[in-house]
Amino acid sequence: MAVLSAVLLAGAACGQSASPSAPARPVASPLLLQGADVAWLQLMISMDGQMIALLERGERRGGDAAVRELAARLRGEHAPELARLVELRTRAGLPTDDPHKGHDMPGMVTDADLAEVDAAAASGFDALFLTRVREHLDQCVSLAKSEQQAGTDPAIRDAAAAVERERAAQRAELDRVAKQRIDVSATGA
């Protein structure tokens, strides 16, 4: 990969005229993704996008201040992660469509989930919200582990390792908030 990067940088430098006012910018190396890498990247982008919609609702509607604060922190962590994943997708030259839009799968916040959260009575909102967040966090850890085992591109595998670490920390925070305030076990989670 280092040799490939050096060749790409050297080739890019040959095509540029030397200009004292414009320093050469490093060129990001392209990603060479296999099936597992593509699938994980596309799925995580879709999952994070839908999760942000749920987290925004948690910030607005959470009955407990700790739930609202958790939603804000998680949204603040998911948004830059989503941007990093989109940047990796762009570097890989993948299409921008969402092949997982509308899929009902573990950990994916669906439009039906959002409608259910929107319709939830104030008294049941926090428990339902925390249940959906927990499902997402747990599935992301599972998917990140799978990518690290089956993926081939180092940048994507590194991203998966970061997701695994971040989701584990987020799950610990969610559990702390839930344990102190809400009986989430009653929701079947």
Backbone as a ProteinNet text record, in pm:
[ID]
protein_1_A
[PRIMARY]
MAVLSAVLLAGAACGQSASPSAPARPVASPLLLQGADVAWLQLMISMDGQMIALLERGERRGGDAAVRELAARLRGEHAPELARLVELRTRAGLPTDDPHKGHDMPGMVTDADLAEVDAAAASGFDALFLTRVREHLDQCVSLAKSEQQAGTDPAIRDAAAAVERERAAQRAELDRVAKQRIDVSATGA
[TERTIARY]
83.7	0	87.9	198.4	288.7	351.4	387.4	445.7	342.5	219.2	112.8	89.9	88.1	70.1	184	306.7	422.2	415.3	376.1	363.9	256.3	140.4	32.4	73.8	142.2	187.1	289.8	383	484.7	420.1	326	256.1	177.6	114.9	38.6	130.9	247.6	342.6	397.2	413.9	466	370.9	243.1	144.8	117.6	179	154	273.3	244.5	354.7	392.8	520.1	568.7	523.7	464.1	418.7	453.6	529	567.7	449.3	339.2	225.6	127.4	137.4	42.6	117.7	128.5	198.1	120.2	192.8	129.9	49.2	-71.4	-156	-139	-130	-120.1	-248.5	-234.2	-346.8	-383.6	-511.7	-556.9	-553.5	-500.9	-493.8	-632.5	-658.6	-789.8	-801.6	-923.3	-948.6	-976.3	-926.2	-948.1	-1033.1	-1164.5	-1256	-1302.1	-1318.9	-1380	-1525.7	-1597.9	-1740.3	-1776.1	-1703.5	-1735	-1713.4	-1608.5	-1579.9	-1692.7	-1734.8	-1841.9	-1970.9	-2005	-2130.1	-2130.4	-2019.6	-2013.2	-2023.9	-1950.5	-1950.2	-2089.5	-2153.3	-2287.1	-2388.1	-2379.2	-2472.9	-2453.1	-2328.7	-2303.8	-2349.7	-2331.2	-2378.2	-2529.7	-2598.7	-2744.3	-2787.4	-2724.3	-2760.8	-2735.7	-2621.1	-2590.6	-2687.4	-2720.7	-2814.2	-2948.9	-3000.1	-3128.7	-3118	-3004.2	-2986.3	-2986	-2926.1	-2923.4	-3065.4	-3154	-3294.4	-3357.8	-3327.3	-3379.8	-3319.3	-3189.7	-3123	-3176.4	-3209	-3269.1	-3401.3	-3478.3	-3604.8	-3579.3	-3476	-3441.6	-3401.6	-3331	-3293	-3415.7	-3512.2	-3631.8	-3732.8	-3751.8	-3865.7	-3829.7	-3704	-3667.6	-3730.7	-3794.7	-3860.1	-3762.2	-3651.8	-3548.9	-3433.1	-3378.4	-3265.6	-3147.5	-3123.9	-3011.1	-3032.3	-3154.8	-3185.4	-3161.6	-3205.2	-3182.3	-3032.5	-2959.2	-2814	-2744.1	-2786.1	-2729	-2755.6	-2877.3	-2911.7	-2823.8	-2801.8	-2719	-2574.1	-2521.6	-2382.4	-2368.1	-2461.2	-2453.5	-2467.6	-2556.2	-2569.3	-2439.3	-2378.6	-2251.9	-2139	-2150.6	-2050	-2085.1	-2212.6	-2254.5	-2237	-2264.6	-2257.6	-2117.6	-2010.6	-1877.7	-1836.3	-1881.6	-1853.3	-1918	-2042.7	-2110.8	-2033.3	-1985.1	-1906.5	-1779.4	-1713	-1592.1	-1625.9	-1736.8	-1777.2	-1813.4	-1880.8	-1915.5	-1787.4	-1689.8	-1562.2	-1493	-1497.6	-1440.1	-1514.5	-1645.6	-1725	-1685.8	-1665	-1624.8	-1487.5	-1393.3	-1258.6	-1264.1	-1358.4	-1369.7	-1442.5	-1502.9	-1574.1	-1706.6	-1765.1	-1892.7	-2008.6	-2118.6	-2235.8	-2291	-2360	-2411.4	-2551.8	-2613.3	-2747.4	-2738.4	-2852.3	-2858.4	-2927.3	-2848.4	-2909.7	-2984.3	-2969.4	-3034.9	-3155.6	-3188.8	-3301.8	-3429	-3496.2	-3621.6	-3606.9	-3483.1	-3464.3	-3495.3	-3562.8	-3594.4	-3500.2	-3393.8	-3292.7	-3249.4	-3188.5	-3146.5	-3060.9	-3093.2	-3014.6	-3043	-3118.3	-3152.5	-3277.6	-3268.6	-3385.7	-3465.2	-3584.1	-3668.1	-3762.5	-3826.3	-3928.5	-4041.1	-4073.1	-4177.2	-4134.1	-4005.8	-3954.4	-3967.1	-3931.7	-3942.2	-4087.1	-4179.9	-4321.8	-4368.7	-4320.2	-4357.9	-4306.7	-4183.8	-4126	-4202.7	-4235.9	-4310.9	-4447.6	-4509.4	-4643.8	-4642.3	-4525.5	-4517.3	-4562.5	-4636.5	-4676.2	-4551.1	-4557.6	-4442.5	-4392.5	-4484.4	-4445.7	-4368.8	-4386.1	-4316.9	-4204.5	-4185.8	-4087.4	-3945.9	-3901	-3761.7	-3725.6	-3811.5	-3782.5	-3776.7	-3869.7	-3870.4	-3746.8	-3715.2	-3597.8	-3470.8	-3452.3	-3331.4	-3323.5	-3436.4	-3438.4	-3388.8	-3439.4	-3396.9	-3248	-3202.5	-3059.9	-2973.7	-3014.8	-2938.8	-2929.5	-3039.3	-3038.4	-2938	-2936.9	-2844	-2698.6	-2669.9	-2532.2	-2483	-2566.3	-2526.7	-2502.2	-2589.8	-2572.8	-2448.4	-2420.4	-2299.7	-2173.3	-2168.8	-2053	-2037.6	-2147.8	-2144.3	-2096.2	-2149.4	-2109.5	-1963.3	-1918.4	-1779	-1683.2	-1719.1	-1635.5	-1628.4	-1742.6	-1745.4	-1657.6	-1664.4	-1582.5	-1433.6	-1398.1	-1257	-1206.1	-1294.5	-1255.6	-1257.4	-1357.4	-1376.1	-1327.6	-1314.5	-1274.8	-1129.4	-1096	-959.4	-891.3	-967.9	-905.9	-868.9	-742.9	-699.6	-776.7	-809.1	-881.4	-1021.4	-1086.7	-1221.7	-1215.9	-1118.2	-1103.3	-1072.1	-990.2	-961.5	-1088.1	-1168.6	-1294.9	-1386.1	-1388.2	-1470.8	-1420.2	-1290.9	-1235.1	-1273.9	-1270	-1310.4	-1458.3	-1542.3	-1685.2	-1707.2	-1636.5	-1652.7	-1618.7	-1507.4	-1467.6	-1569.7	-1609.3	-1702.1	-1838	-1888.1	-2019.1	-2015.3	-1906.6	-1895.8	-1899.5	-1829.5	-1831.2	-1969.7	-2033	-2167.4	-2267.7	-2250.6	-2340.8	-2324.9	-2202.8	-2179.7	-2248.2	-2239.9	-2305.4	-2457.1	-2510	-2653.3	-2698.9	-2625.1	-2662.4	-2662.3	-2566.4	-2560.3	-2684.7	-2719.9	-2837	-2964.1	-2976.9	-3097.5	-3113	-3005.8	-3013.3	-3055.3	-3010	-3040.8	-3181.7	-3241.7	-3365.3	-3483	-3456.9	-3565.7	-3549.2	-3659.5	-3656.6	-3671.8	-3558.9	-3561.8	-3590.8	-3561	-3585.8	-3734.2	-3818.7	-3963.4	-4005.7	-3918.7	-3953.6	-3914.1	-3849	-3808.4	-3670.2	-3595.5	-3458.5	-3361.1
-118.3	0	124.3	121.6	235.7	258.3	148.1	159.9	217.3	167.4	217.6	366.9	408.4	549.7	633.7	584.4	658.5	672.8	565.3	570.9	670.3	667.2	759.9	903.9	928.6	1063.9	1111.8	1024.4	1061.3	1090.8	1008.7	1030	1158.8	1189.8	1314	1434.4	1422.3	1533.2	1559.4	1455.3	1472	1551.3	1541.8	1609.8	1751.7	1798	1931.3	2020.8	2146.5	2240.2	2293.2	2318.5	2369.9	2513.3	2542.4	2678.1	2712.8	2819.4	2852.7	2892.8	2937.7	2981.8	2870.2	2757.7	2648.2	2521.1	2492.4	2369.1	2246.6	2141.1	2016.4	1957.2	1910.6	1845.4	1695.7	1625.5	1480.3	1421.7	1317.9	1250.5	1130	1119.9	1004.5	882	773.7	652.6	592.6	533.9	472.1	345.8	311.6	189.8	76.9	-39.7	-158.1	-254.9	-239.3	-311.6	-442.8	-539.9	-667.5	-664.2	-771.7	-778.4	-746.1	-803.6	-779	-632.6	-571.5	-430.8	-342.1	-366.8	-287.9	-304.3	-427.5	-453.9	-385.6	-395.6	-333.6	-182.3	-124.1	21.4	72.6	9.6	52.3	34.9	-76.4	-101.8	-2.5	25.1	119	260.1	301.4	434	441	338.8	335.7	332.8	248.6	236.9	367	429.5	554.6	665.9	672.8	776	764.2	642.7	620.7	642.8	605.6	622.8	770.3	852.5	996.2	1050.7	1003.5	1046.5	1008.2	890.2	848.1	932.3	957	1034.7	1177.2	1234.6	1368.4	1367.4	1261.6	1250.4	1236	1160	1144.7	1276.1	1358.4	1490.2	1577.2	1570.5	1654.1	1600.1	1467.5	1411.2	1336.9	1313	1237.3	1297.2	1212.9	1261.4	1290.2	1222.9	1238.9	1316.6	1409.4	1490.5	1403	1294.6	1206.5	1137.7	1107.7	1046.6	1148.3	1270.3	1375.3	1401.2	1403.6	1426.1	1309.7	1187.9	1070.4	1078.2	1111.1	1122.1	1227	1339.2	1445.5	1399.9	1333.4	1283.9	1181.3	1087.9	984.7	1044.6	1142.2	1207.6	1280.4	1343.8	1412.4	1318	1190.7	1090.5	1020.3	999	931.2	1019.9	1148.8	1237.9	1243.2	1264.1	1264.6	1126	1021.8	887.2	866.2	908.7	896.2	971.3	1088.7	1166.4	1091.4	1027.1	948.6	829.9	763.5	648.8	692.2	803.7	855.8	891.4	947.5	981	853.9	746.9	619.3	565.8	578.6	535	614.6	743.3	828.5	786.9	765.3	720.9	588.3	503.4	371.9	380.2	494.4	509.5	434.8	409.8	338.2	433.1	379.5	464.2	519.2	630.8	697	652.4	566	518.8	430.2	412.4	333.4	200.7	93.6	-35.5	-96.9	-38.4	-92.6	-10	94.3	180.3	95.8	107.2	35.5	-107	-155.6	-292.6	-300.9	-406	-432.2	-542.2	-502.3	-596.9	-558.1	-649.5	-617.4	-490.9	-403.3	-283.3	-168.1	-193.5	-87.8	-16.8	112	190.1	211.4	156.6	165.1	284.5	314.6	419.8	381.9	252.4	206.4	228.8	206	232.8	381.1	465.4	609.8	650.2	592.4	622.4	575.2	458	406.5	498.6	544.4	636	767.6	816.1	941.3	929.7	812.8	792.8	754.9	722.9	678	787.4	744.8	837.5	882.9	999.7	1054.2	957.1	888.3	797.9	675.8	637	519.7	551.4	679.4	717.6	674.7	706.9	681.8	533.8	446.5	303	253.1	296.2	255.2	309.2	433.6	496.1	420.5	393.8	324.9	182.4	118.1	-16.8	-13.5	80	90.3	127	214.9	251.9	131.4	55.5	-63.1	-163.2	-186.8	-280.3	-235.3	-107.2	-52.3	-70.7	-32.3	-42	-186.7	-278.2	-419.1	-474.6	-441.6	-492.1	-432.4	-307.2	-244.6	-314.1	-352.5	-425	-557.2	-628.6	-757.2	-741.5	-643.2	-619.3	-576.1	-494.6	-449	-566.3	-656.1	-775.4	-859.8	-874.9	-953.4	-890.1	-758.2	-689.9	-708	-701.3	-717.4	-857.2	-956	-1092.8	-1118.8	-1065.4	-1099	-991.4	-869.7	-760.1	-770.5	-702.4	-707.7	-571.6	-463.2	-331.9	-279.1	-241.8	-194.8	-72	22.1	141.6	106.4	14.1	-26.1	-109.1	-196.5	-275.5	-185.3	-82.1	14	88.5	126.4	193.8	101.8	-25	-121.4	-137.1	-138.7	-148.6	-26.3	90.4	212.6	207.2	159.8	147.4	51.3	-59.9	-156.4	-92.4	-22.5	43.4	149.4	232.4	341	287.8	185.8	131.6	63.6	-2.5	-65	42	151.5	261.1	325.1	341.3	398.7	307.1	177.2	82	90.1	103.6	115.8	241.4	349.9	474.3	458.6	395.5	371.9	287.1	182.5	96.4	172.5	263	342.7	431.5	497.7	585	502.6	392.8	311	251.8	204.8	140.4	239.5	360.5	460.7	518	507.2	580.1	498.6	391.4	325.5	174.6	105.1	-41.4	-87.3	-92.1	-130.2	-280.3	-359.9	-503.2	-532.1	-443.5	-463.3	-449	-392.1	-373.6	-493.7	-591.2	-709.4	-699.9	-596.7	-580.9	-665.7
0	0	0	74.6	77.6	-59.1	-126.9	-260.1	-356.5	-349	-435	-410.9	-286.1	-253.5	-308.8	-295.8	-346.6	-497.6	-567.9	-713.5	-753.2	-683.9	-716.3	-690.8	-581.3	-551.1	-652.5	-690.4	-789	-923.5	-963.4	-1090.3	-1089.3	-978	-968.2	-973.6	-912.7	-911.8	-1051.9	-1132.5	-1267.9	-1354.8	-1331.8	-1413.2	-1368	-1260.1	-1209.1	-1238	-1269	-1285.8	-1149.5	-1133.2	-1005.2	-990.3	-878.7	-852	-709.3	-690.1	-553.8	-467.1	-526.3	-445.5	-412.5	-479.3	-456.5	-420.3	-290.8	-252	-298.1	-330.4	-374.7	-260.7	-294.6	-195.3	-207.6	-94.5	-103.7	-162.3	-238.9	-301.8	-216.7	-179.8	-102.7	-192.8	-139	-219.2	-235.1	-351.5	-371.8	-286.5	-256.6	-181.2	-279.2	-246.4	-329.8	-248.9	-259	-172.7	-233.4	-147.8	-183	-135.4	-159.4	-127.7	15.8	111.6	252.2	288.3	233.3	261	208.8	85.7	23.2	103.5	135.7	207.6	343.9	416.4	549.3	538.1	447.7	432.7	396	299.5	259.5	372.2	443.1	552	666.4	702.8	812.7	777.6	653.2	612.6	627.5	583	594.8	741.5	820.6	961.7	1037.2	1012.6	1081.8	1041.8	913.8	869.1	937.8	945.7	1011.8	1162.8	1219.7	1363.3	1400.7	1317.7	1346.5	1354.2	1267.9	1273	1406.9	1457.8	1587.6	1700.6	1692.7	1798.1	1805.3	1691	1691.4	1767.4	1750.1	1823.1	1972.6	2008.8	2149.9	2214.3	2139.8	2191.8	2217.8	2128.8	2140.8	2241.7	2241.5	2314	2441.6	2465.4	2584.8	2709.4	2789.4	2910.5	3021.9	3019.4	3121.6	3061.3	3137.2	3088.4	3048.1	3121.9	3088.7	2954.3	2920.8	2791	2679.9	2699.6	2599.7	2580.7	2691.4	2684.1	2613.9	2644.1	2577.2	2426.9	2389	2247.4	2178.7	2243.7	2185.5	2171.1	2272.7	2265	2153.8	2147.2	2044.1	1904.1	1888.2	1757.6	1723.7	1824.1	1802.9	1765.6	1799.5	1763.4	1631.6	1607.1	1483.7	1360	1372.9	1255.6	1194.5	1273.1	1210.8	1161.2	1229.1	1181.1	1044.7	1031.3	903.1	794.9	826.8	729.2	688.8	785.2	753.8	664.7	692.9	611.2	469.7	457.7	324.8	248.9	317.8	253.5	204.5	282.4	238.3	116.4	116.6	1.4	-123.7	-106.7	-218.9	-270.7	-178.9	-218.9	-293.2	-255.4	-318.6	-452.5	-481.2	-607	-611.1	-494.8	-488	-517.4	-567.9	-592.4	-461.2	-471.6	-351.8	-314	-393.6	-358.1	-234	-167.9	-44.2	-73.6	-94.5	-125.5	-6.6	112.3	231.3	274.7	199.3	234.3	243.3	356.9	376.6	425.8	439.6	487.2	636.4	673.7	813.7	859.7	926.6	971.8	1112.3	1185	1321.7	1326	1420.1	1442.3	1348	1241.8	1146.3	1196.2	1215.4	1251.8	1123.1	1119.9	1000.2	1009.3	898.5	899.9	994.8	1002.1	1095.1	1240	1269.4	1404.5	1437.9	1342.4	1365.9	1388.5	1311.4	1329.9	1467.6	1510	1642.3	1752.8	1738.9	1837.5	1837.2	1718.1	1708.1	1774.6	1764.6	1820.4	1968.9	2022.5	2161.4	2257.6	2356.8	2462.6	2536.7	2592.6	2664.1	2770.7	2836.7	2944.8	2895	2769.4	2717.3	2620.6	2590.1	2489.4	2526.4	2648	2684.5	2674.4	2724.6	2719.9	2575.8	2492.9	2352.7	2280.9	2303.7	2243	2281.9	2410.5	2457	2402	2386.6	2329.3	2185.2	2105.9	1965.7	1955.3	2041.8	2040.4	2076.4	2177.9	2219.4	2103.6	2034.3	1921.5	1814.7	1788	1688.8	1733.9	1855.3	1906	1903.9	1949.3	1953.4	1813.2	1718.7	1582.5	1517.4	1544.6	1488.4	1536.7	1664	1716.5	1643.6	1627.3	1557.9	1413.4	1343.4	1204.8	1194.8	1287.9	1286.1	1308.1	1396.1	1417.7	1291	1224.9	1101	993.7	979.9	880.2	910.8	1036.6	1072.2	1039.7	1043.4	1010.7	860.5	790.2	648.4	551.8	599	511.6	468.9	359.8	307.6	303.6	292.3	281.8	420.4	440.4	572.9	622.7	534.9	578.7	627.6	560.6	600.5	728.6	738	860.7	980	958.4	1065.7	1107	1008.2	1038.8	1120.3	1085	1159.1	1302.6	1321.1	1456.6	1538.8	1476.5	1546.5	1583.1	1491.8	1520.1	1636.3	1635.2	1744.8	1880.2	1886.7	2012.4	2054.4	1958.4	1990	2033.4	1965	2001.1	2137.7	2170.4	2302.8	2412	2390.8	2488.5	2495.1	2380.7	2377.2	2446.8	2429.8	2495.9	2647.1	2694	2838.6	2892.3	2818.1	2859.4	2857.5	2753.5	2746.3	2865.5	2896.4	3008.5	3140.8	3156.4	3279.3	3290.2	3180.9	3180.8	3203.9	3132.2	3142.9	3282.2	3338.4	3470.3	3577.8	3566.2	3668.7	3656.2	3538.5	3517.3	3467.6	3393.8	3322.7	3332.4	3349.8	3348.7	3203.5	3131	2990.7	2976.6	3078	3068.9	3048.2	3090.7	3073.8	2927.9	2842.4	2703	2617.7	2677.6	2602.3	2546.7	2579.4	2525.7	2601
[MASK]
+++++++++++++++++++++++++++++++++++++++++++++++++++++++++++++++++++++++++++++++++++++++++++++++++++++++++++++++++++++++++++++++++++++++++++++++++++++++++++++++++++++++++++++++++++++++++++++

